[in-house]
Amino acid sequence: MRSVSVVSDAEYDLGGTSIGGMALVGRGASARLPIGDSSGNELAWKFFGLGCLTGKTAAEVIAGVGMPASRRSMANGQMLLQWQAIGYDMALLFNSEERVVKITHASAHFPSRR
């Protein structure tokens, strides 16, 4: 069995807020995750359903995907919220008005379908 990673194009998106253009990247056996836990897949689809994240408030994002796993205060009144589930991780930077500035990290590791 081979597993794949879904990597967001946030690194290449100057605004850092696009999750629509995801790319599949092959991984070795060490990246395998348990099959049957769909929590990461469900979280990924919830984020996808929000569309463009730029300018969305923290309340809008939380209403769409649920409570974050962690919250960090950053410089200049910004905050970093991070959501995690088996196979999926998303971190968003919010400005002092609690609006999305950019995706700072997004990764997904789901088993390939046979």
QUINORZI-V797357 format. One record per pair of residues at least 24 apart in sequence whose ideal C-beta (glycine too) atoms are under 10 Angstrom apart, sorted by the first residue. I is the first residue (numbers start at 1). GAP is how many residues later the second one is. If there is no record, write none. Layout:
i=[I	I]
gap=[GAP	GAP]
This chain:
i=[1	1	1	1	1	1	2	2	2	2	2	2	2	2	2	3	3	3	3	3	3	3	3	3	3	3	3	3	4	4	4	4	4	4	4	5	5	5	5	5	5	6	6	6	6	6	6	6	6	6	6	7	7	7	7	8	8	8	8	8	8	8	8	9	9	10	10	10	10	10	10	10	10	10	11	11	11	13	13	14	15	15	15	15	15	15	16	16	16	16	16	16	16	16	16	16	17	17	17	17	17	17	17	17	17	17	17	18	18	18	18	18	18	18	19	19	19	19	19	19	19	19	19	19	20	20	20	22	22	22	24	24	24	25	25	26	27	27	27	31	31	31	31	32	32	32	33	33	33	33	33	33	33	34	34	34	35	35	36	36	37	37	37	38	38	38	38	39	39	39	39	39	40	40	40	40	40	40	40	40	40	40	40	41	41	41	41	41	41	42	42	42	43	43	43	43	43	43	43	43	43	44	44	44	44	44	44	44	44	44	45	46	46	46	46	47	47	47	47	47	47	47	50	52	53	53	53	53	53	53	53	54	54	54	54	54	55	55	55	55	55	56	56	56	56	56	57	57	57	57	57	58	58	58	58	58	58	59	60	60	60	61	61	61	61	61	61	65	65	68	74	74	80	80	86	87]
gap=[28	31	34	110	111	113	24	25	26	27	29	30	109	110	112	24	25	26	27	28	29	30	32	84	106	107	108	109	27	104	105	106	107	108	109	26	82	102	103	104	105	34	35	38	81	82	100	101	102	103	104	99	100	101	102	36	39	82	95	97	98	99	100	94	97	43	80	81	92	93	94	95	96	97	92	94	95	89	90	88	37	38	39	86	87	88	37	38	76	77	84	85	86	87	88	90	35	36	37	38	39	75	76	83	84	85	86	33	34	35	36	84	85	88	25	28	29	31	32	33	34	71	84	87	28	31	32	26	84	86	84	86	88	82	84	86	82	84	85	56	78	79	80	77	79	80	53	54	55	75	76	77	78	52	53	77	75	76	50	75	48	49	50	47	48	49	72	45	46	47	48	49	43	44	45	46	47	48	49	67	68	69	70	44	45	46	47	67	69	24	43	46	40	41	42	43	44	45	46	47	65	39	41	43	44	45	46	62	64	66	43	37	39	42	44	36	41	43	45	56	59	61	50	48	37	39	46	47	48	49	50	45	46	47	48	49	40	42	44	45	46	36	38	42	43	44	37	40	41	42	43	34	36	39	40	41	42	39	38	39	40	29	31	33	37	38	39	25	27	24	27	30	24	25	24	24]
